[in-house]
Amino acid sequence: MNAVERKAMRIGPGMIVSNNQVSVRVNSPDCHILCLSSVLDPSIATGLSKQCSETYDACIEVFDVNALLRAISAKIHDLARFDVIARCVYGSRRRHHDEPEVHPALLKDRRYSYQSEVRAFWSPVGRDPQSPVRRNRG
């Protein structure tokens, strides 16, 4: 338990009140995520290269996203089922109760907003969700 939790009032599982704020610990189920950018911009590769200490120097333009998602889903149908594709929301993980609910995997810090990221989600079925999905081409 950290210092804030020791001074706070607990009001339910994973919920505390401290400094006139309600904090809720959110755990979401594991899932497989495909990360894409909605814009074709060379500065995205440059920014990713700096953040990851690796060189990103290529980009693939997807003309039919739905066809790509169907192809991936067909290839991994016995491992995962497609759930949704959505744009990331850039801002703080601290949310006001009046703000719309956002899946935790879609929340990103504002400093990454240049990425214009879109994420597709697949939920694992019948296997350990921590295991990576690997398929041979073909």
Secondary structure as GFF3:
##gff-version 3
##sequence-region A 1 138
A	DSSP	alpha_helix	3	7	.	.	.	ID=ss1
A	DSSP	beta_strand	9	12	.	.	.	ID=ss2
A	DSSP	beta_strand	15	18	.	.	.	ID=ss3
A	DSSP	beta_strand	21	24	.	.	.	ID=ss4
A	DSSP	beta_strand	32	37	.	.	.	ID=ss5
A	DSSP	alpha_helix	42	52	.	.	.	ID=ss6
A	DSSP	alpha_helix	65	75	.	.	.	ID=ss7
A	DSSP	beta_strand	80	87	.	.	.	ID=ss8
A	DSSP	beta_strand	89	90	.	.	.	ID=ss9
A	DSSP	three_ten_helix	104	106	.	.	.	ID=ss10
A	DSSP	beta_strand	107	108	.	.	.	ID=ss11
A	DSSP	three_ten_helix	110	115	.	.	.	ID=ss12
A	DSSP	beta_strand	117	124	.	.	.	ID=ss13
###
